[in-house]
Amino acid sequence: MKKIQMVDLQSQYYKIKSDVDNAILNVLNTAAFINGPEVKSFQSELETYLDVKHVIPCANGTDALQIALMALNLQEGDEVITADFTFAATVEVIHLLKLKAVLVDVDYDTFTMDSEKLKAAITSKTKAVIPVHLFGQCSNMEEILKIAKEHHLAVIEDNAQAIGSEFTFSDGTVKKSGTMGIMGTTSFFPSKNLGCYGDGGAIFTNDDELAHKLRGIVNHGMYERYYHDEVGVNSRLDSIQATVLRKKLTLLDNYNEARRKAADYYDEAFAGNENILTPKRAENSTHVFHQYTLRILNGKRNELQQFLAEREVPAMIYYPVALRKQKAYFQESNDADFVNTDQLLEQVISLPMHTELEEEQLKYITDAVLEFMK
Ligand SMILES: *Cc1c(COP(=O)(O)O)cnc(C)c1O
C-alpha cells in the first residue's frame, strides 16, 4: 500500500505531469514570468468557471483578504465580524489594518459562522463581515446576506477552502462559493482544492468599480503607470503558477468529486459509531471536502491521533486554539458566547483527504479509527 499522507500532491502531479511540464517549459521559453498571457487566460477561465465578472489574481490568500478589506476604505477602529474558529489569516489581516476584529461562535454541525451570533455582535461601528466557508462548504449565505443588507455591511467571503462548492438560495438560485458577497477571496496554496505549485490567491467581485480599485491596490496603488493614487501593495500571481492553475482548473470538478467519494467512504464506515460524529452536509451547500473532520465524543481525541500516528496514519487538529485566545489576537471574552467553538477545539480531528486516496488506504484508515473507537 502507498504511504498514507494528509495530502498527496506528488501522486496527483504524476497524473498530469506531461501537460504541466510542457506548460511550464512554455512559460520558460517565452520568459513572460510576470503579468504574461498565462495569467490573463487563467483569470478569464476562472471568471467563466465561477460565473463572476472579475477575478483579480494576487500573491496568496492572505493578501487577497487584506486587499479586499483595503478596498472598502474603512477607518481605524471600524469593526469587522468573523468566526472564532478558522485559520488565523482571516483575523490577522483585520488586525494588520488596525481594524477591530469581532469574533463570533460557529455552528456546531457545519463549523461555519452562526448567523444568530453575527446578528448579536453588530454595533454602530460594524462595517464588514467575513464568513469563512470552512472545510469545504458554504456558510449560511442566505441568512448572512440578509443580515448584512439590513445593517449595510460589506460581505467578504473567505473562500480559501471551498472553491467549487455551490450554494442554493430558497428561490432556487444557485451560486458558486465566493461570488455571493461584494467580494470573495481564495488561496491557491498547494494543498487547497485548487492549488498551484507555490503561492497564489485571488479576489472575486461582480462590482466594476471595486474591481478597478482592487487592480490598482495589488499594483502599488497605480492606475496609470508611475502615478500612485493611493497606498497599495505588490501582490501578483506569476505566470508559472497561472499555467499550472489553468490545467488544474479543468480538473477541479473531478478533483472535488474524488474528495466527495472519499468522504462517502468515511461516512459509511463511521455511521452508527456512537462516539463519532461525521461532518454534517449543509442542506443548501454542496461540500468539496477541503478537510474531512470528525468530532470525537468520548474525550479521547488526542489518544486517537496518537494511536493513528503509531499506525502511520496522519491526522491533524484543525484548529487547536480559538482565535480569541491566541496571544497575537487575544481579547477578553465570555466563554459562554463560544460554547460550540470551545467544544470543537476539544473534539475535532481531520483525516487524510485528497484526490488520490485509494480504497485500500481508506479501508486501512477507517479500520484503524474503528479499532480504537470500538
Ligand atoms: C489557507 C487559508 C488562508 C490563507 O491563504 P494563504 O494562501 O496561505 O495566504 C486564508 N483563509 C483560510 C480559511 C485558509 O484556509
PDBQT file of the ligand as one rigid body, heavy atoms in Angstrom, charges set to zero:
ROOT
HETATM    1  C1  LIG A 401      -5.245  28.908   3.526  1.00  0.00    +0.000 C 
HETATM    2  C2  LIG A 401      -6.212  29.901   4.071  1.00  0.00    +0.000 A 
HETATM    3  C3  LIG A 401      -5.976  31.278   4.002  1.00  0.00    +0.000 A 
HETATM    4  C4  LIG A 401      -4.671  31.867   3.562  1.00  0.00    +0.000 C 
HETATM    5  O1  LIG A 401      -4.197  31.519   2.341  1.00  0.00    +0.000 OA
HETATM    6  P1  LIG A 401      -2.632  31.649   2.004  1.00  0.00    +0.000 P 
HETATM    7  O2  LIG A 401      -2.576  31.474   0.536  1.00  0.00    +0.000 OA
HETATM    8  O3  LIG A 401      -1.912  30.578   2.754  1.00  0.00    +0.000 OA
HETATM    9  O4  LIG A 401      -2.189  33.012   2.429  1.00  0.00    +0.000 OA
HETATM   10  C5  LIG A 401      -6.968  32.135   4.454  1.00  0.00    +0.000 A 
HETATM   11  N1  LIG A 401      -8.108  31.675   4.984  1.00  0.00    +0.000 NA
HETATM   12  C6  LIG A 401      -8.371  30.362   5.089  1.00  0.00    +0.000 A 
HETATM   13  C7  LIG A 401      -9.657  29.912   5.677  1.00  0.00    +0.000 C 
HETATM   14  C8  LIG A 401      -7.422  29.428   4.659  1.00  0.00    +0.000 A 
HETATM   15  O5  LIG A 401      -7.671  28.121   4.791  1.00  0.00    +0.000 OA
ENDROOT
TORSDOF 0
